[in-house]
């Protein structure tokens, strides 16, 4: 599972495809859950990218 901002969502999608060789699931975080940071930068995460 990768937490990412809007700017890095494409990188996270590609990382899941490369690592798990499966279709990634993209979910938008709830507004009250914005304290989680992006794994690629210091911005608040907007999406969760997962493999299942």
Protein Blocks (a to p, Z undefined) as FASTA:
>chain_A
ZZddfklmmmmmmmmmmmnopacddddddfklmmpccfkbmbdcfbdcdfZZ
